[in-house]
Amino acid sequence: MQDKFKSLPLGLPLTLASIGTVATLVAGKRFHAGFGALWTVLSLWHGWQHRKKMQADVCRIPWCKEAGEPAENTLAAMVDSFQVDAYTPGRVRLRSLLLAANPQWQQPVEEYVKSFTGVKSAVVTPLTGSLLITYKPDELQKKPKLAALEKAIARLAEAQS
């Protein structure tokens, strides 16, 4: 139930609250204050839903230390932001709002993931922040750290479904 509230689309309610706020300028202070309060709550909720993307957007400002280059802490933040969207042995789809917010990372991320033993392909879809990785599970098992990573991804996929 809580996950439904986290991903509730707020575009229409925000639009109606803003129209109501403007429309009630002549209708009286109580209606105007009520619609203004509703607009504020919905705006804050919407901002909370998209906080990771907003953080990434803030770091695109020129005076931000991370602007323009995927520094170590930015890369770590992106890795931490990944969610397992789908998993079967040999194929995993991950999503990251930070990857969606930084389309310039598409090629470096694809090349980096493809450099691992057993990885057949890595495709980033910048519009959605999706990373689809296909690999040979038996090749992956030869490397203990990659085998442990696959097990962790499988556990995350089970927990999210």
MDTraj code that builds the backbone (N, CA, C; nanometers):
import mdtraj as md
import numpy as np

residues = "MET GLN ASP LYS PHE LYS SER LEU PRO LEU GLY LEU PRO LEU THR LEU ALA SER ILE GLY THR VAL ALA THR LEU VAL ALA GLY LYS ARG PHE HIS ALA GLY PHE GLY ALA LEU TRP THR VAL LEU SER LEU TRP HIS GLY TRP GLN HIS ARG LYS LYS MET GLN ALA ASP VAL CYS ARG ILE PRO TRP CYS LYS GLU ALA GLY GLU PRO ALA GLU ASN THR LEU ALA ALA MET VAL ASP SER PHE GLN VAL ASP ALA TYR THR PRO GLY ARG VAL ARG LEU ARG SER LEU LEU LEU ALA ALA ASN PRO GLN TRP GLN GLN PRO VAL GLU GLU TYR VAL LYS SER PHE THR GLY VAL LYS SER ALA VAL VAL THR PRO LEU THR GLY SER LEU LEU ILE THR TYR LYS PRO ASP GLU LEU GLN LYS LYS PRO LYS LEU ALA ALA LEU GLU LYS ALA ILE ALA ARG LEU ALA GLU ALA GLN SER".split()
xyz = np.array([
    [0.0828, -0.1198, 0.0000],
    [0.0000, 0.0000, 0.0000],
    [0.0870, 0.1258, 0.0000],
    [0.1957, 0.1234, 0.0812],
    [0.2815, 0.2405, 0.0909],
    [0.3516, 0.2685, -0.0422],
    [0.3905, 0.1626, -0.1175],
    [0.4548, 0.1806, -0.2467],
    [0.3616, 0.2485, -0.3466],
    [0.2310, 0.2232, -0.3361],
    [0.1347, 0.2865, -0.4257],
    [0.1339, 0.4380, -0.4045],
    [0.1447, 0.4811, -0.2777],
    [0.1466, 0.6236, -0.2495],
    [0.2754, 0.6894, -0.2976],
    [0.3879, 0.6145, -0.2907],
    [0.5149, 0.6697, -0.3349],
    [0.5154, 0.6993, -0.4836],
    [0.4458, 0.6173, -0.5625],
    [0.4498, 0.6342, -0.7073],
    [0.3205, 0.6920, -0.7632],
    [0.2326, 0.7425, -0.6785],
    [0.1066, 0.8004, -0.7231],
    [0.1331, 0.9189, -0.8155],
    [0.0774, 0.9186, -0.9380],
    [0.0999, 1.0319, -1.0275],
    [0.0268, 1.1562, -0.9758],
    [0.0992, 1.2650, -0.9639],
    [0.0433, 1.3860, -0.9037],
    [0.0205, 1.4984, -1.0039],
    [0.0424, 1.4745, -1.1331],
    [0.0265, 1.5803, -1.2325],
    [-0.1122, 1.6402, -1.2343],
    [-0.2161, 1.5570, -1.2422],
    [-0.3541, 1.6067, -1.2473],
    [-0.3946, 1.6743, -1.1167],
    [-0.3701, 1.6127, -0.9990],
    [-0.4059, 1.6835, -0.8757],
    [-0.3337, 1.8176, -0.8584],
    [-0.2060, 1.8239, -0.8991],
    [-0.1327, 1.9505, -0.8900],
    [-0.1947, 2.0557, -0.9816],
    [-0.2314, 2.0148, -1.1015],
    [-0.2928, 2.1078, -1.1970],
    [-0.4263, 2.1596, -1.1430],
    [-0.5092, 2.0686, -1.0918],
    [-0.6392, 2.1106, -1.0372],
    [-0.6214, 2.2021, -0.9161],
    [-0.5251, 2.1714, -0.8301],
    [-0.5012, 2.2564, -0.7130],
    [-0.4527, 2.3948, -0.7541],
    [-0.3674, 2.4018, -0.8564],
    [-0.3188, 2.5336, -0.9004],
    [-0.4301, 2.6130, -0.9673],
    [-0.5124, 2.5473, -1.0480],
    [-0.6261, 2.6170, -1.1109],
    [-0.7233, 2.6639, -1.0021],
    [-0.7480, 2.5765, -0.9033],
    [-0.8368, 2.6137, -0.7942],
    [-0.7841, 2.7318, -0.7158],
    [-0.6532, 2.7359, -0.6934],
    [-0.5931, 2.8471, -0.6197],
    [-0.6126, 2.9786, -0.6946],
    [-0.5858, 2.9769, -0.8246],
    [-0.6019, 3.0987, -0.9047],
    [-0.7495, 3.1365, -0.9165],
    [-0.8354, 3.0389, -0.9392],
    [-0.9783, 3.0650, -0.9581],
    [-1.0432, 3.1205, -0.8313],
    [-0.9928, 3.0816, -0.7152],
    [-1.0547, 3.1264, -0.5900],
    [-1.0019, 3.2605, -0.5402],
    [-0.9190, 3.3269, -0.6197],
    [-0.8737, 3.4612, -0.5801],
    [-0.9928, 3.5545, -0.5562],
    [-1.0997, 3.5356, -0.6324],
    [-1.2173, 3.6215, -0.6181],
    [-1.3268, 3.5564, -0.5346],
    [-1.3134, 3.4281, -0.5021],
    [-1.4197, 3.3557, -0.4326],
    [-1.4139, 3.3698, -0.2806],
    [-1.3059, 3.4144, -0.2280],
    [-1.2978, 3.4288, -0.0828],
    [-1.1688, 3.3698, -0.0286],
    [-1.1289, 3.4223, 0.0876],
    [-1.0017, 3.3827, 0.1470],
    [-0.9980, 3.2361, 0.1899],
    [-1.1089, 3.1840, 0.2417],
    [-1.1084, 3.0456, 0.2897],
    [-1.0841, 2.9474, 0.1761],
    [-1.1556, 2.9629, 0.0658],
    [-1.1355, 2.8737, -0.0481],
    [-0.9948, 2.8897, -0.1047],
    [-0.9514, 3.0131, -0.1158],
    [-0.8184, 3.0400, -0.1703],
    [-0.7099, 2.9775, -0.0809],
    [-0.7223, 2.9951, 0.0497],
    [-0.6247, 2.9383, 0.1427],
    [-0.6282, 2.7851, 0.1386],
    [-0.7470, 2.7298, 0.1273],
    [-0.7606, 2.5836, 0.1209],
    [-0.6939, 2.5256, -0.0029],
    [-0.7203, 2.5846, -0.1191],
    [-0.6571, 2.5362, -0.2418],
    [-0.5063, 2.5615, -0.2388],
    [-0.4645, 2.6737, -0.1809],
    [-0.3213, 2.7023, -0.1687],
    [-0.2509, 2.6013, -0.0802],
    [-0.3152, 2.5632, 0.0308],
    [-0.2569, 2.4629, 0.1203],
    [-0.2486, 2.3277, 0.0495],
    [-0.3551, 2.2905, -0.0234],
    [-0.3546, 2.1649, -0.0983],
    [-0.2433, 2.1659, -0.2027],
    [-0.2279, 2.2764, -0.2728],
    [-0.1237, 2.2902, -0.3749],
    [0.0149, 2.2730, -0.3114],
    [0.0339, 2.3350, -0.1953],
    [0.1620, 2.3250, -0.1257],
    [0.1924, 2.1808, -0.0856],
    [0.0952, 2.1132, -0.0277],
    [0.1154, 1.9739, 0.0153],
    [0.1464, 1.8854, -0.1049],
    [0.0700, 1.8985, -0.2124],
    [0.0939, 1.8169, -0.3320],
    [0.2299, 1.8478, -0.3945],
    [0.2694, 1.9741, -0.3944],
    [0.4000, 2.0107, -0.4497],
    [0.5136, 1.9510, -0.3680],
    [0.5025, 1.9563, -0.2365],
    [0.6051, 1.8968, -0.1500],
    [0.6107, 1.7455, -0.1684],
    [0.4952, 1.6825, -0.1783],
    [0.4885, 1.5378, -0.1998],
    [0.5529, 1.5015, -0.3330],
    [0.5221, 1.5777, -0.4362],
    [0.5790, 1.5546, -0.5691],
    [0.7312, 1.5733, -0.5655],
    [0.7768, 1.6751, -0.4962],
    [0.9206, 1.6970, -0.4823],
    [0.9888, 1.5824, -0.4097],
    [0.9227, 1.5279, -0.3070],
    [0.9789, 1.4147, -0.2345],
    [0.9880, 1.2921, -0.3253],
    [0.8869, 1.2708, -0.4102],
    [0.8893, 1.1568, -0.5020],
    [1.0078, 1.1649, -0.5975],
    [1.0451, 1.2849, -0.6367],
    [1.1505, 1.3033, -0.7374],
    [1.2774, 1.3623, -0.6785],
    [1.3026, 1.3381, -0.5505],
    [1.4173, 1.3993, -0.4831],
    [1.5506, 1.3577, -0.5427],
    [1.5652, 1.2322, -0.5866],
    [1.6925, 1.1875, -0.6431],
    [1.7207, 1.2571, -0.7757],
    [1.6190, 1.2717, -0.8584],
    [1.6390, 1.3403, -0.9858],
    [1.6701, 1.4882, -0.9611],
    [1.6031, 1.5489, -0.8637],
    [1.6305, 1.6896, -0.8346],
    [1.7730, 1.7077, -0.7824],
    [1.8216, 1.6123, -0.7018],
    [1.9605, 1.6194, -0.6556],
    [2.0557, 1.6138, -0.7741],
    [2.0266, 1.5244, -0.8677],
    [2.1111, 1.5127, -0.9870],
    [2.1055, 1.6412, -1.0686],
    [1.9865, 1.7013, -1.0798],
    [1.9726, 1.8255, -1.1553],
    [2.0508, 1.9390, -1.0895],
    [2.0475, 1.9442, -0.9570],
    [2.1215, 2.0485, -0.8852],
    [2.2704, 2.0352, -0.9136],
    [2.3206, 1.9132, -0.9228],
    [2.4630, 1.8913, -0.9461],
    [2.5026, 1.9131, -1.0918],
    [2.4108, 1.9539, -1.1753],
    [2.4449, 1.9921, -1.3127],
    [2.4730, 2.1426, -1.3197],
    [2.4496, 2.2130, -1.2091],
    [2.4782, 2.3555, -1.2016],
    [2.6304, 2.3720, -1.2016],
    [2.6835, 2.4683, -1.2750],
    [2.8286, 2.4810, -1.2913],
    [2.9096, 2.4853, -1.1625],
    [2.8603, 2.5446, -1.0556],
    [2.9425, 2.5556, -0.9359],
    [2.9366, 2.4310, -0.8471],
    [2.8562, 2.3322, -0.8846],
    [2.8526, 2.2059, -0.8093],
    [2.9799, 2.1274, -0.8393],
    [3.0413, 2.0665, -0.7392],
    [3.1666, 1.9934, -0.7561],
    [3.1542, 1.8801, -0.8573],
    [3.0356, 1.8197, -0.8677],
    [3.0183, 1.7030, -0.9509],
    [2.9744, 1.7365, -1.0929],
    [2.9552, 1.8625, -1.1253],
    [2.8992, 1.9001, -1.2542],
    [2.9870, 1.8557, -1.3703],
    [2.9232, 1.7941, -1.4699],
    [2.9896, 1.7618, -1.5947],
    [3.0768, 1.6391, -1.5955],
    [3.1096, 1.5825, -1.4815],
    [3.1965, 1.4660, -1.4812],
    [3.1476, 1.3654, -1.3769],
    [3.1410, 1.2392, -1.4139],
    [3.0982, 1.1398, -1.3166],
    [3.2108, 1.1076, -1.2184],
    [3.2219, 1.1857, -1.1124],
    [3.3249, 1.1648, -1.0104],
    [3.2942, 1.0384, -0.9316],
    [3.3896, 0.9938, -0.8510],
    [3.3731, 0.8699, -0.7748],
    [3.2462, 0.8712, -0.6909],
    [3.2227, 0.9828, -0.6163],
    [3.1041, 0.9853, -0.5303],
    [2.9764, 0.9930, -0.6129],
    [2.9815, 1.0524, -0.7325],
    [2.8654, 1.0558, -0.8202],
    [2.8375, 0.9167, -0.8740],
    [2.9420, 0.8449, -0.9122],
    [2.9267, 0.7082, -0.9611],
    [2.8707, 0.6192, -0.8506],
    [2.9197, 0.6360, -0.7296],
    [2.8692, 0.5579, -0.6166],
    [2.7219, 0.5892, -0.5919],
    [2.6857, 0.7168, -0.6027],
    [2.5448, 0.7549, -0.5848],
    [2.4579, 0.6917, -0.6927],
    [2.5089, 0.6864, -0.8176],
    [2.4318, 0.6255, -0.9251],
    [2.4140, 0.4759, -0.8983],
    [2.5208, 0.4095, -0.8588],
    [2.5123, 0.2657, -0.8299],
    [2.4121, 0.2422, -0.7168],
    [2.4162, 0.3261, -0.6130],
    [2.3215, 0.3130, -0.5018],
    [2.1778, 0.3388, -0.5452],
    [2.1588, 0.4176, -0.6514],
    [2.0234, 0.4523, -0.6946],
    [1.9583, 0.3446, -0.7811],
    [2.0350, 0.2443, -0.8250],
    [1.9779, 0.1402, -0.9101],
    [1.8749, 0.0575, -0.8344],
    [1.7665, 0.0268, -0.9043],
    [1.6650, -0.0654, -0.8544],
    [1.6549, -0.1797, -0.9534],
    [1.6333, -0.2997, -0.9038],
    [1.6185, -0.4156, -0.9910],
    [1.4762, -0.4160, -1.0438],
    [1.4630, -0.3997, -1.1753],
    [1.3316, -0.3975, -1.2391],
    [1.2881, -0.5382, -1.2783],
    [1.3804, -0.6180, -1.3307],
    [1.3501, -0.7562, -1.3704],
    [1.4784, -0.8375, -1.3648],
    [1.4635, -0.9641, -1.3273],
    [1.5815, -1.0501, -1.3189],
    [1.5448, -1.1928, -1.3562],
    [1.6223, -1.2512, -1.4421],
    [1.6271, -1.3950, -1.4668],
    [1.7743, -1.4249, -1.4891],
    [1.8213, -1.5445, -1.4540],
    [1.9630, -1.5731, -1.4759],
    [2.0015, -1.5485, -1.6223],
    [2.1005, -1.4650, -1.6425],
    [2.1450, -1.4301, -1.7763],
    [2.0904, -1.2977, -1.8271],
    [1.9968, -1.2372, -1.7511],
    [1.9367, -1.1109, -1.7963],
    [1.8868, -1.0339, -1.6742],
    [1.9284, -0.9086, -1.6649],
    [1.8819, -0.8235, -1.5552],
    [1.8562, -0.6829, -1.6097],
    [1.7451, -0.6228, -1.5658],
    [1.7143, -0.4838, -1.6020],
    [1.7145, -0.4022, -1.4734],
    [1.7979, -0.2985, -1.4739],
    [1.8098, -0.2074, -1.3604],
    [1.7564, -0.0713, -1.4016],
    [1.7090, 0.0064, -1.3052],
    [1.6641, 0.1439, -1.3323],
    [1.7298, 0.2387, -1.2335],
    [1.7598, 0.3587, -1.2834],
    [1.8198, 0.4617, -1.1992],
    [1.7732, 0.5979, -1.2467],
    [1.7183, 0.6767, -1.1551],
    [1.6790, 0.8134, -1.1900],
    [1.8020, 0.8980, -1.2234],
    [1.9136, 0.8684, -1.1580],
    [2.0355, 0.9441, -1.1872],
    [2.0863, 0.9149, -1.3282],
    [2.0712, 0.7907, -1.3732],
    [2.1104, 0.7556, -1.5096],
    [2.0184, 0.8259, -1.6096],
    [1.8915, 0.8367, -1.5757],
    [1.7973, 0.9086, -1.6620],
    [1.8293, 1.0579, -1.6656],
    [1.8764, 1.1107, -1.5542],
    [1.9060, 1.2541, -1.5456],
    [2.0398, 1.2907, -1.6093],
    [2.1226, 1.1902, -1.6403],
    [2.2555, 1.2155, -1.6958],
    [2.2781, 1.1299, -1.8201],
    [2.2127, 1.1646, -1.9317],
    [2.2258, 1.0833, -2.0530],
    [2.3690, 1.0766, -2.1057],
    [2.4551, 1.1685, -2.0658],
    [2.5943, 1.1655, -2.1106],
    [2.6692, 1.0456, -2.0537],
    [2.6118, 0.9779, -1.9543],
    [2.6745, 0.8602, -1.8963],
    [2.6436, 0.7324, -1.9725],
    [2.5559, 0.7387, -2.0729],
    [2.5132, 0.6185, -2.1446],
    [2.6308, 0.5364, -2.1954],
    [2.7142, 0.5979, -2.2765],
    [2.8259, 0.5237, -2.3374],
    [2.9277, 0.4748, -2.2339],
    [2.9734, 0.5590, -2.1393],
    [3.0699, 0.5083, -2.0400],
    [3.0148, 0.3931, -1.9561],
    [2.8866, 0.3991, -1.9187],
    [2.8278, 0.2919, -1.8386],
    [2.8193, 0.1637, -1.9206],
    [2.7734, 0.1747, -2.0450],
    [2.7650, 0.0564, -2.1316],
    [2.9022, -0.0082, -2.1495],
    [3.0026, 0.0735, -2.1796],
    [3.1372, 0.0202, -2.2021],
    [3.1939, -0.0448, -2.0751],
    [3.1697, 0.0183, -1.9606],
    [3.2208, -0.0357, -1.8349],
    [3.1575, -0.1723, -1.8050],
    [3.0259, -0.1814, -1.8181],
    [2.9573, -0.3070, -1.7876],
    [2.9990, -0.4158, -1.8862],
    [3.0145, -0.3800, -2.0137],
    [3.0550, -0.4777, -2.1152],
    [3.1968, -0.5297, -2.0910],
    [3.2768, -0.4582, -2.0134],
    [3.4151, -0.5001, -1.9894],
    [3.4259, -0.6204, -1.8963],
    [3.3177, -0.6563, -1.8277],
    [3.3207, -0.7695, -1.7354],
    [3.3123, -0.9016, -1.8110],
    [3.3821, -1.0001, -1.7587],
    [3.3819, -1.1341, -1.8157],
    [3.2404, -1.1898, -1.8166],
    [3.1978, -1.2429, -1.9314],
    [3.0683, -1.3078, -1.9421],
    [2.9538, -1.2167, -1.9801],
    [2.9770, -1.0857, -1.9831],
    [2.8699, -0.9932, -2.0206],
    [2.8585, -0.9913, -2.1724],
    [2.7396, -1.0243, -2.2228],
    [2.7160, -1.0238, -2.3678],
    [2.6818, -0.8838, -2.4171],
    [2.5933, -0.8150, -2.3433],
    [2.5537, -0.6810, -2.3857],
    [2.5098, -0.5986, -2.2656],
    [2.5204, -0.4689, -2.2824],
    [2.4724, -0.3726, -2.1835],
    [2.4142, -0.2567, -2.2623],
    [2.2852, -0.2304, -2.2423],
    [2.2173, -0.1255, -2.3184],
    [2.1488, -0.0299, -2.2215],
    [2.1854, 0.0971, -2.2301],
    [2.1242, 0.2010, -2.1479],
    [2.0169, 0.2710, -2.2312],
    [1.8995, 0.2897, -2.1711],
    [1.7940, 0.3711, -2.2314],
    [1.7864, 0.4990, -2.1492],
    [1.8461, 0.6083, -2.1992],
    [1.8552, 0.7302, -2.1185],
    [1.7188, 0.7896, -2.0810],
    [1.6199, 0.7735, -2.1664],
    [1.4885, 0.8314, -2.1394],
    [1.4280, 0.7762, -2.0105],
    [1.4469, 0.6462, -1.9865],
    [1.3874, 0.5823, -1.8688],
    [1.4882, 0.5538, -1.7588],
    [1.6173, 0.5677, -1.7877],
    [1.7197, 0.5348, -1.6897],
    [1.7359, 0.3847, -1.6722],
    [1.7029, 0.3106, -1.7766],
    [1.7089, 0.1646, -1.7715],
    [1.8442, 0.1149, -1.8215],
    [1.8949, 0.0114, -1.7564],
    [2.0180, -0.0555, -1.7987],
    [1.9856, -0.2039, -1.8107],
    [1.9869, -0.2555, -1.9331],
    [1.9604, -0.3968, -1.9586],
    [2.0932, -0.4669, -1.9806],
    [2.1204, -0.5669, -1.8979],
    [2.2452, -0.6424, -1.9065],
    [2.2112, -0.7884, -1.9365],
    [2.2699, -0.8405, -2.0439],
    [2.2596, -0.9839, -2.0717],
    [2.3994, -1.0424, -2.0546],
    [2.4041, -1.1608, -1.9967],
    [2.5334, -1.2209, -1.9641],
    [2.5216, -1.3732, -1.9645],
    [2.6374, -1.4374, -1.9593],
    [2.6457, -1.5837, -1.9518],
    [2.6604, -1.6199, -1.8040],
    [2.5572, -1.6765, -1.7429],
    [2.5638, -1.7047, -1.5992],
    [2.6799, -1.7963, -1.5601],
    [2.7108, -1.8950, -1.6421],
    [2.8196, -1.9863, -1.6078],
    [2.9550, -1.9155, -1.6076],
    [2.9742, -1.8176, -1.6978],
    [3.0987, -1.7390, -1.7001],
    [3.1067, -1.6501, -1.5768],
    [2.9930, -1.5964, -1.5363],
    [2.9890, -1.5061, -1.4216],
    [3.0262, -1.5803, -1.2930],
    [2.9874, -1.7056, -1.2835],
    [3.0135, -1.7838, -1.1627],
    [3.1624, -1.8081, -1.1400],
    [3.2435, -1.7920, -1.2434],
    [3.3885, -1.8129, -1.2304],
    [3.4555, -1.7022, -1.1485],
    [3.3901, -1.5878, -1.1414],
    [3.4435, -1.4739, -1.0664],
    [3.3632, -1.4601, -0.9367],
    [3.4244, -1.4845, -0.8206],
    [3.3504, -1.4838, -0.6938],
    [3.2749, -1.3534, -0.6655],
    [3.3366, -1.2385, -0.6939],
    [3.2694, -1.1112, -0.6658],
    [3.1485, -1.0918, -0.7563],
    [3.1601, -1.1283, -0.8838],
    [3.0471, -1.1148, -0.9756],
    [2.9370, -1.2148, -0.9415],
    [2.9757, -1.3348, -0.8974],
    [2.8766, -1.4340, -0.8547],
    [2.7992, -1.3831, -0.7332],
    [2.8708, -1.3204, -0.6393],
    [2.8058, -1.2628, -0.5214],
    [2.7135, -1.1483, -0.5609],
    [2.7559, -1.0671, -0.6594],
    [2.6724, -0.9575, -0.7081],
    [2.5437, -1.0120, -0.7691],
    [2.5546, -1.1187, -0.8489],
    [2.4352, -1.1775, -0.9099],
    [2.3391, -1.2285, -0.8029],
    [2.3922, -1.2911, -0.6980],
    [2.3073, -1.3403, -0.5895],
    [2.2366, -1.2240, -0.5185],
    [2.3095, -1.1140, -0.4990],
    [2.2493, -0.9965, -0.4344],
    [2.1386, -0.9387, -0.5213],
    [2.1599, -0.9342, -0.6522],
    [2.0574, -0.8840, -0.7441],
    [1.9343, -0.9743, -0.7397],
    [1.9565, -1.1060, -0.7367],
    [1.8438, -1.2006, -0.7299],
    [1.7634, -1.1790, -0.6021],
    [1.8323, -1.1567, -0.4894],
    [1.7617, -1.1308, -0.3624],
    [1.6816, -1.0017, -0.3703],
    [1.7412, -0.8966, -0.4278],
    [1.6695, -0.7691, -0.4423],
    [1.5466, -0.7853, -0.5295],
    [1.5610, -0.8601, -0.6386],
    [1.4477, -0.8819, -0.7290],
    [1.3354, -0.9539, -0.6575],
    [1.3680, -1.0539, -0.5753],
    [1.2667, -1.1263, -0.4991],
    [1.1981, -1.0349, -0.3981],
    [1.2762, -0.9508, -0.3335],
    [1.2212, -0.8613, -0.2307],
    [1.1297, -0.7556, -0.2910],
    [1.1598, -0.7124, -0.4131],
    [1.0788, -0.6079, -0.4763],
    [0.9542, -0.6621, -0.5421],
    [0.9484, -0.7926, -0.5650],
    [0.8284, -0.8469, -0.6309],
    [0.7300, -0.9030, -0.5324],
])
top = md.Topology()
chain = top.add_chain()
for i, resn in enumerate(residues, 1):
    res = top.add_residue(resn, chain, resSeq=i)
    for name in ("N", "CA", "C"):
        top.add_atom(name, md.element.get_by_symbol(name[0]), res)
traj = md.Trajectory(xyz[None], top)
